[in-house]
Amino acid sequence: MGVSPLSDVTSDRVGDRVKVGGIIVSVKQITTKAGNHEMAFVRLQDTGGSIEIVVFPKVFARTADVWLKDTVVVITGRADEKEDHMTILADDVLRIS
């Protein structure tokens, strides 16, 4: 599937497209102030660690049913760094189980 371990998503990958897999361990769903749209902050974990996935409103609207705790997923997105910690800005998600 061409999936990278979460430990490979480091600051030297900022701006790169990445494909990672893991299990969703938490989902924090919010409503944006501008536009009243739903989005989510998701914590994804694999055997080597965890990372925050930012799911903006357009992506969340078409994939909302996938963002559930204990779901195994493959996520494609862009690596980003926010306040000295890595995040992935999700473009797409595929449920594995």
URDAPE-V621150 format. One record per residue. N is the residue number from 1. BURIAL is b if it has 16 or more other ideal C-beta (glycine too) atoms within 10 Angstrom, else e. Layout:
n=N burial=BURIAL
n=N burial=BURIAL
This chain:
n=1 burial=e
n=2 burial=e
n=3 burial=e
n=4 burial=e
n=5 burial=e
n=6 burial=b
n=7 burial=e
n=8 burial=e
n=9 burial=b
n=10 burial=e
n=11 burial=e
n=12 burial=e
n=13 burial=b
n=14 burial=e
n=15 burial=e
n=16 burial=e
n=17 burial=e
n=18 burial=b
n=19 burial=b
n=20 burial=b
n=21 burial=b
n=22 burial=b
n=23 burial=b
n=24 burial=b
n=25 burial=e
n=26 burial=e
n=27 burial=e
n=28 burial=e
n=29 burial=e
n=30 burial=e
n=31 burial=e
n=32 burial=e
n=33 burial=e
n=34 burial=e
n=35 burial=e
n=36 burial=e
n=37 burial=e
n=38 burial=e
n=39 burial=b
n=40 burial=b
n=41 burial=e
n=42 burial=b
n=43 burial=b
n=44 burial=b
n=45 burial=e
n=46 burial=b
n=47 burial=e
n=48 burial=e
n=49 burial=e
n=50 burial=e
n=51 burial=b
n=52 burial=b
n=53 burial=b
n=54 burial=b
n=55 burial=b
n=56 burial=e
n=57 burial=e
n=58 burial=e
n=59 burial=b
n=60 burial=b
n=61 burial=e
n=62 burial=e
n=63 burial=b
n=64 burial=e
n=65 burial=e
n=66 burial=b
n=67 burial=b
n=68 burial=e
n=69 burial=e
n=70 burial=e
n=71 burial=b
n=72 burial=e
n=73 burial=b
n=74 burial=b
n=75 burial=b
n=76 burial=b
n=77 burial=b
n=78 burial=b
n=79 burial=b
n=80 burial=b
n=81 burial=e
n=82 burial=e
n=83 burial=e
n=84 burial=e
n=85 burial=e
n=86 burial=b
n=87 burial=b
n=88 burial=b
n=89 burial=b
n=90 burial=b
n=91 burial=b
n=92 burial=e
n=93 burial=b
n=94 burial=e
n=95 burial=e
n=96 burial=e
n=97 burial=e
